[in-house]
């Protein structure tokens, strides 16, 4: 462990110990220490697991809850220390002459060297990264906890920036201890359920704190990589390639709390945030743009614009001129700032009609500065503001609507039959009217994508266009790009046939004509993996991408594939850059659209340096994955090892279905995990199930993965792979496929990460709660088989052998996660056992709260929920 990281972990741990002793007494700290030493001893074999069970059982429930909270807070602090270490490492590797790996500069250099300047220009000009923020309930932390962690982080920064032994360092430590104390005293659990607008505001905190500032820095990095001598002096060669989208306030699939009123309010909140940000940025640049008119004269066009502003708004301009005499460029930017304020406050007289008008004003100032010879003023901070306006507009992120195909089908049945529309049908029509209002107010780009969950045929797409006609008078329906979402294994296989049918729809042909034959499809990772298992889902998604790529080429369509990936490995998660390089050849084509959900938003955008690195890594992968060299190599490996992969997938699928199709499996799963209690965490506004049914089919993928994570089994990330590898035989061929085929190496690397976070000993105790020893044996045997064969194929002697940073993080956490698991097992065994009926109401309440506290803590420790 690096010395600074070790020092930070020790310091934060000691501060937590001080807080525990001060708030709960030395005996609380002693109990926490006893459990800490015991779980570490269990890892090295010096302590028996039964001894830990007895220790945990000896505490009153109130003390058990305090201990669980202590370990949870410790994980928050350890995660923070590792985050700071990551930022230090990024800064140390930042070398302009030797760009770090997976950076935009490294990608530009690689493409330029292998394909030439023209190919680089074509790729850079066509590059798109379209992250879509979603409100999927995978962030276990309360917002109050997250902000408390950020305050601790600020003091840690301040301490590191102080001279050792100084009064400034001492004060930073005092303040840090104060913030750790407050973090301890802040409830880890939500008492009220989030509503969709709470989720909107939570996600927008990432925009306010990092995204708005980071995006122009990314573009500057790309511009500097393309033209290191000219950046900041010559007109920018990097074009804005990031476009944010959002489902928060627009995704109503199975969420009755997202209504048309919520959608209207969500886009209004987004607009207020981005207009404030643009107003502040424009005002800041205006105040510093003090170029004197005699030395930097305004162009004739800018002088005319200022004269027109003076004639139309004499009071405003008189005040601006008084503050900035003979500073025409500053005057123009100050006037633009006033117009942004008016737009935000809905002052129709002074407001902008839209972002294009604002951009025109900025470009006029930029052009004037350039003509006056002030090239660095024209292409410096002002260019950053232009990039921000281009990226975010006046709506910040495009709000996307999602609804289930069956909801549309039912609405059409009612409307076609002339029946009185049900409440749900009225809501569908009201939503489409709100989309029209959004487009009128903020422009078509603010909300035009409508995603249809469980698309089975082109009729599901046509239904949305027909409903739009019912919602609005003829000729006034909103502009819509209706996007099919293919989620199950069968739907993925049928996707090209569905697209054939879509090409026959008149509305679709009109949109293709208008967009230059651009089209989008969404691929669901979560439900496909839950349906057929992780191995088969990976292959089916790869095949679907290959088939859709071929389909697009045949039909002259520029197809963007929208990847519905979760944060966890069992839902398509893992490093996005590595996943990109494992996609089917031709499927990226310079464009990558992906969901970023719940905990992933905070992890990727909580700190500016980490947000910058994340976007750079994705940009790097998008560029490389689109080159002929990378695609040809992947194509050759796919052809060479495809038969092998099919053998693996067939056997893996059989093993997976044999488990989940076993009689009574759903009931067993509910008993061995905290599945049913997860809804009490109030993670988000969306229900855990699409309906009142209690089977696996209706269970959403998030609680499916979340519950398996809590049991320390992590089954959705690896189950079936061992059987598949065993059936394939030919270890030399498997090892060659791992070394040569990015898809196969990504599959095994992700499984290895899931296996590393699995603890067989602890998992066995959870599985025993179900009273089905044959199912327990099935799971553990497959774990042993998968672990052994993954190590054999990768050539590793232990899990994560080649990933030292991740391995260190897992090893550091596992004993402390064990502590929380033992506490959680105490609660589960009491609530699931034969004596559960005899529990008093008070004890049951305490046990449920202990269970939820440990769920929260395990999520923090493993840095994964669903």
Buried (B, 14 or more C-beta within 10 A) or exposed (E): EEEEBEEBBEBBBEBBBBBBBBEBEEEBBEBBEEBBEBBBBBBEEEBEBEEBBEBBEEBEBEBBBBBBBBBBBBBBBBBBBBBBBBBBBBEEEEEEEEBBEBBBBBBBBBBBEBBEEEBBBBBBEBBBBBBBBBBBBBBBBBBBBBEBBBBBBBBBEBBBEBEEEEEEBEBBBEBBBBBBBBBBEBEBBBEEBBEBBBBBBBBBBBBBBBBBBBBBBBBBBBBBBBBEEBBBEBEBBBBBBBBBBBBBBBBBBBBEBBBBEBBBBBBBBBBBBBBBBBBEBBBBBBBEBEBEBEEBBBBEEBBEBBEEBBEEBEEBBEEBBEEBEBBBBBBBBBBBBBBBBBBBEEEEEBBBEBBEBBBEBBBBBBBBBBBBEBBBBBBBBBBBBBBBBBBBBBBBBBBBBBBBBEBBEBBBEBBEEEEEBEEEBBBBBBBBBBBBBBBEBBBBBBBBBBBBBBBBBBBBBBBBBBBBBBBBEEEEBBBBBBBBBBBBBBBBBBBBEBBEBBBEBEBBEEBBEEEEBBBBBBBBBBBBBBBBBBBBBBBBBBBBBBBBBBBBEEBEBBBBBBBBBBBBBBBBBBBBBBBBBBBBBBBBBBBBBBBBBBBBBBBBBBBBBBBBBBBBBBBBBBBBBBBEEBBEBBBEBBEBBBEBBEBBBBBBBBBBBBBBEBEEBBEBBBBBBBBBBBBBBBBBBBBBBBEEEEEBEBBBBBBBBBBBBBBBBBBBBBBBBBBBBBBBEEEEBBBBBBEBBBBBBBBBBBBBBBBBBBBBEBBBBBBBBBEBEEBBEBBBEBBEBBBEBBBEBBEBEEBBEEBEEBBBBBEBBBBBBBBBBBBBBBBBBBBBEEEEEEBEEEEEEBBBBBBBBBBBBBBBBBBBBB
